[in-house]
Amino acid sequence: MNKLTVLTMIFICNIGNIISVDPLAYEYGHLLFSTLLYRHGDRSIERTYTNDPYANKSYWPMGFGQLTPSGIEKQFKLGKWLRKRYSEWLPEVYSAEDVYVRSSDYDRTIMSAQANLAGLYPPVGPKDWNMMEPGKHIQLVPIHTVPKYMDNLLSMSESCPLYSQEMDEVVNDFEVQSFYAQFSSAFEYMEKNSNLEMGKKTVIKSTTLLYDALLVESQFNYTLPKWTKSIFPEPLLTIVKENVELATHTNTLKRLKTGPLLNEIVTHMYEKKNGTLSPNRMLWVYSAHDTTIVNLLNAFELYEHLLVPYAAVLMIELRLNTTGNYVVTISYRNTSNHEPYLLHVPGCDSVACELDIFIDVLRPIISVDWDVECKSDGGKSYFKIFQ
């Protein structure tokens, strides 16, 4: 084997190693900044219906709405996977100058962030300090949050009168009502057996609650009541997929539900590009909910009526390509059995969307003055940064 052949093989191997660590770097550019948005791990039921045989706390030793052992494990494994993906980019030792973590104000999302960070930042030296095991240095990473009633970013539960007004109009829309009308007999059947109200104003909340309870109980291998066989998983699954989409059904709903989060994500990338991000962090992490991810996917026009599994993660990454352009890639990992899906945002020329184009595409649904907009009656949007 001649010297040129050996060098060629080494070069190919090195490319393979680069691709295995950051599979997008070779084709789309060097990673500069990443935003992670993941759903919490597996949880117990949070709310349920009156006639639920598993409504008793004895069936849920971890408590209602709490992270389960399998949920902790799933998030820990996701953190380890992220460490591998970012191993040649993100330092192994935590620094507040590198990473910021925010969670919604729920036990399960905060604990998910803790488990995830334990995988992302495994113990390192020095050997003369330990908390749990000799020779192990546990890395503690702060997790930031705000009360639920103030959160318009992740749990999106802060009051917004304009959103409520727009949502009422959407629910009363003829096409939306026509969709639900086809399940009228199923709603009567569910109301009779579950004792949940299935009226026009309550059907969305009630069917979502019922599906969630039955899904979680089936995941715990509890035997579901016989009456549920004709409605679970179908047609409940089809109904719930529509329920979830309605939260961001119009541009106004998209802007009011996801606008503040989009503004923060885009602002961080914009500042990173211009060298004004302070501290000059590399990674911004959000620990949140399935609805947070669905709403963001729908804002990107990428929601395909697939519910978000536990520990799914969106990776929104800013890159610098070989031509000197700043581009954005969005990858979605919704299973550990498949590599993340690289998503193409409509309006972008490529899956690697130039940052300025990315901002222009999202501009109609970026909300900067959310508080003012929510209390207005005209739905006026304010774009102070990018005009």
N, C-alpha and C positions, 0 to 999 in steps of 0.2 A: 504494500500500500504506500503510495507516494505521499509527500508532505502536503500537497494541495488537497488531496482527498481527505486526509486527516483533519485539516483545518476546516474544510467544508462540512464534515460530519460534526465537528465541535460547534460550528456556527448554527447548524440545523438544530442540534440539541439545545443550544442556548435559546434559540427562538421558541422551541417547544416548551422550555421552562418558563419563559416569559408569558407565553400564551396560557399555560396552565395556572399561573398566578393571577394575572390580569388578562383574561382572554380577549379584551377589546383593545389593549394598548397597541399592538402591532398594526392593526388596521385603522383604528380611529383616533389614536393619539395618546400622549402621556397624561395620566390622571393628575389633576390639580386639586380637585375638591369633590367631596361626595356627600350627598344627603341621603340618609337611610330613613325609611318609614316602614315600620313593621307592626304586624298585629301581635297581640299578646299570645301566649301559649294556651293550651287546653284549659278550660275552666269548668266549674260546676254550674248548675242552673242558677240563673240570677233571679228570675221571676217565673211563676208558673200559673196554671189554671186551677180553678177551685176544686175540680174533681180529680186532680192528679194524685194517683196512689203513691207517688214518690215525693210529695210535697214536704214530708216530715224531715226535719234536720238530721235525723239519724242516718239518712241515706247520703248525706253530704258532710262527712266529718271535717272537711277543710273549710266548711261554711259556704253560704250562698254567694255565687259570683266570684269565687276565689280560684286562684291558679292551682292546678292539680300537680302531683308529682310528674306525670308525663308531660305536662305543660312546661314545667321547670326544665326537664331534660331536653325538650324540643328547642327551647330558647337557648340553652347552653350549647347545644350542637350547632345552632345557627351562628352563635358567636364564634365558635371554633371555625366554622366554614368561612365566616367573614375575615377572621385572622389569616387564614390561608390565602384568601383572595387578595388581601391587602398587605401581605407579609413583607413585600419588597418596597412598600410605600409608606405604611403607617408604622411609626416606632413601636417597639414592643413594650416600652415603659410608658405608662400613662402620664400625660401632661395636659394641664388646662389650656395650654397654648395650642394643643393639637385638636382636642375633642370637646364638644359640648353635647350633653344629653338632656333631653326634655321628655317627660312622660305626662300623660293625662293623669288626673288625680283619682286613680282607682288602684286598689291594692294589686290587682292582677297585672296592670300595665307597669307599675313600679317594680313589682317582683320580677316581671319578665325582663325589664331592663337590667336588673341586678344579675339575673341568670345569664343573660346575653353577654353582659360585660365581663362576667367571670370567664366566659369562653373566649372573648375578644382580647382580654388582658389577663392571661394566665399568670400564676406566681413566678416571680423572678428573684434574683439575689437582692441584697447581700445575704450571706449565709449566717450572719450574726444577729439577724432579727427574724422573729417568727411569731405568728399568732396561733396557728393551728398545728403545724407540723414542723419539726426541726429542719432547718435549711430551706424553708419555703417563705417567700415574701409575698404576702397577699396584696394585690393592688386594689385599693379602694377608689371608686370613681363616683363623683357626685352626680345625683340625678335631680333635675330641677322640675318643679311643677307649680301650678296655680290652682286655686279652688275651682271646682267644677262650674260654679255659677259665673265665674269670670273667664272661662276658657272658650275663646272663639277660634282656637287654632286646631286642637286635636279632638277633644270630646265634642267640641262645637255646640256646647249646651248653654252658652250665654244668650240671654234674651235678645231677639231681633224682631221687632214688630213688623217690619217690611217683609221679612222672610215668611212669617206666619201668614201675612196677607196674601203673598204670592202663592204659598203652598195651598191655601184654601181654594184659590182660583184654579190651580192645577188639578186638585182632587175633584173639583166640580166640572172639569172639562168633559165634553161629550165623549171623546175617544177613551179617556181614562175610565169614565163610568161604564162605557160599553165593555171594556175589558173585564171589569169586576162583575158586571151583570151576568156574564156567562157562567159564573160560579155561584149564583144565587142559591141554588138547592144545596150545594156543598156548604155554604155559609150557614144555612138553617140547620143542617145536620151537625156542624161543628158547634154551633151555639147550644143546641139541645144537649150534646154530650159533654161539652167542656164547661158549660155555664159561663162562657165568655160572650160578651155582647158583640154582635157582628153587624151593627148598623152602619149606615153610610159614613158616619164620622168616626167610627171606632174600628172598622174592619181591618184597616192597615195595621194598626197597633196590635190588635188581637191576633191576627193570623201570624204576624211576625213573632209574637210571644209564644204562641202555640207551637209553631215550627221549631223554634229554638229549644224549647223544653223537650220536645220529642227527640230532636236530633242529639242533644246532650245525653239524654237518658239512654238512647240506643247506643251511643258511644261507650257508656258505662255498662253495657250489656244487660240493662234492666229490660224485662219483658213488658212491652207496651200493651196498653189495653186493647182488646179485640176491635173496638169500634174505630181505632185509629188506622186500621189496615186499608180502609177505602180512601183515606185522605193524606196519608203519609207514606212515602215522601211526596207522592203526587196526589192531588194537584197543588198541595201546599207549597212545594218547592217552586213551581211556576209562578204562583201568586207572590211569594216572598221576593223572588228575583225582580218582579215589577215594583213591589213596595220599596225596595232598596234603591232602584233607579230613580224613583219619583223625587227623592230628596234633592237631586240636582238635575231635574228634568228640563229646566229652562236656563238661559244664560243668566238671568237675574238670580235664580236659585244657586247656580254654580258660583256666581260672584260672592253671594252672601254666605254660602256654606264653605267654600274653599278659598275665597279671595285673600283672606289674611295669611293663610298658610302658603299659598302661591307667592304672595308678595315677599314673604320672608325667604322662601327658597330662592327666588329669582334675585332678590337683593344680595344675598350672600354670594351668589355666583358673579353677579355684576361687580361687587366690591372686590372679589378675589381677582377678577380679570384686571381691574384698575389698580390693584395694590393698596386698596384702602380698607380691606377687611381687618378689623382689630378687636381681639387678637387675630393674627393671621392663621386661623384654624384650617385643618385639613378635612375634618369630618364633623358633620352635624347629624345627630341621631334623634329620631322621634319614636317613642314607644306609645302605640295607640290601639286603634280598633279596626275591625273589618270595615265598618262604615267609613272610617277616615280614608282607607285605601280605595274603596269603591267610589267615594265622592271625588277623589283626586283623579282616578282613572277616567271617570265620566267627564271631569273637567277637561282632560286631555283628549276626549272623544275616543277613548280606548276601552271602555267598559263593554264586555261581551256577554253580559248576563250570566256570569259565572261567580258564584259566591266565593268569598275570600277565606281560605283555610287558616287554621292557627299557624302562627309564626311565619306567615308569608311576608315577603319584604320587597319594597320598591327601592331601587338604587338609581338616584338621579345624579349623574356624574358630569362634572365639567372637565373637559380635556383640551389639550393644546396639540393640534395635529402637525404633521410635517410641513404643511404649507403656512404655518403660523396663524391659523385660524382657531378661535375658541369655539368649541362645539359641545353640545349636550347630548348624552346618551341616557336612555331610560331602560333599565333592565328589571324584569319582574320574576322573582323566584317564588313560585307557589307550590312547589313540591321538592322534596330532597331526591326524587328519582329522576329528575331532569335538570339539565343546566338552565340557568335563567333565560327567559325569553327576552330578546331585544325588541323593543317596541318602537313603532314608527308613528310619530305624532302627525296627524293630518295637518297639512299646511307647511310642513317641513319637507325639503327636497330629499332628505336622507334620514336614516336612523340616527346619524350623527348630525344633529341640527345646529347650524350656526347660532351662537348665543343671541345675537341681535334679532334673528328671525324667530327664534324660540320665544323671546320676550314679546315680539310683535303679535305672534299667534295667540299668546295668552292675554294680551293687553285688555281685551274686553271683559275679562273675568278676574283681573287682579284688583283687589280692593285695598286701598291705602288708608282711606278715611272711613273705615267700617262703622264706627260708632255713629258718625254723622249720617252715613248712608242708611243705616238700619232704622233710624228715626225719621228719615225723610219720607215723603209720599210720592216722589218721582223716580226713585231708583237711580239717581245720578251717581256716577262713579267718578272717583278722583284718582288721577294718576300723576302724582307730584314728582316721582323720581324719574320716570322714563319718557316724559314728554319733551 
